[in-house]
Amino acid sequence: MGKEGVLTKVLAIAGTVLVWLPILAPILFSAAHLIRARRFRFDYLMPAELFLFFIVGAGLLLWAALRARSRRSLIGWALGIAVVSVVGARLWRL
């Protein structure tokens, strides 16, 4: 495995971390607040606020998939559905 394989792995790992950040952040912050203040509070809007991290991470995953020539359509469809979902939810509330 040459330099291409290492770069592809780094792209995939960084993309995965950035994609999961908007999902895990509200859960971890809620757990920390529950432990500290003994009250459960969950910010359900945080994933939409951190959507930029998701987009960057999905772009890195798509780039890694294109380099590895693997699962390109799966990642592309998931990225498209996620973008349409967030934009559609924002437009629905107008």
N, C-alpha and C positions, 0 to 999 in steps of 0.2 A: 504494500500500500504506500503510495507516494504522498506528495504534498496535497494532491487533490482530495484524497481520502480524509486527511486530517482537517482540511478546510470544510469539507462537507459535514463531518461530525461536529465541528465547532458551530457551524451554522444551524444544524439540527438541534443541538443542545440549547443554544441561545434562543432560538425560535420557540422551543418548547417551554422554556422558563418564562419568556415574555407572553406567550399565549395563556399559560396557566395563572399568571399574576393577577389579572382581573377577577378570576374565579376564587382564588385562594385568599386574596387580601381581605375581603369582607369577613370571611370565615375566621381567619386568624385574629383580626382586630376585634371581632365580636367575642371570641374566646378570651382574649386578653382582658377586655373590659368586664366580662363576666367574672373572671377570676379576681380582678382588682376591685371592682365596685359592687360585686354581687348583684348586678342588674344586667339583663340580657338586652342588648341593643344591636340591631343588624341594619346596616346601610345597604339596602337593596338597589340603590342607584349607583353604587361604586363601580360595578362592571361597565356601565355606560360611560362613567367619567374616565375610566382607564382604558377606553376603547382604542386609543392611539397605541398603547402598548401591545394590544392584541393585533392591530394592523401591522405593526413593525415585525412582531414575532411571526405572524402568518406569512409575511413577505420573506422572512428568513427561511421558514420551513419550505415555502414554495421554491425558493432559490436552491436549497439543499436537495429537494426532490428532483428538480430539473438537472442538477449536477449528477445525481445518483441514478437518474432515469428510472425512478421508482415512485409509485403512488402519486403521480402528478395530477391525475384527474380527481382523486379523492380529496387531496388538499385544496385543489382549485375550487371544487364544488363547495367544500366546507367554508372556505373563505368567502365565496360569493353569497352563500346562504346567510352567513353571519353579517355581512355588510348590508344586505337587503333587509334583514331582520331589524337591525338597529336603525337604519334610515327609515324603514317603514313605520317603526314604532314612534319615531320622532315626528314624522309627517302625520301620523294618525292623530296625534294630540293637537295639531294646529287647528 
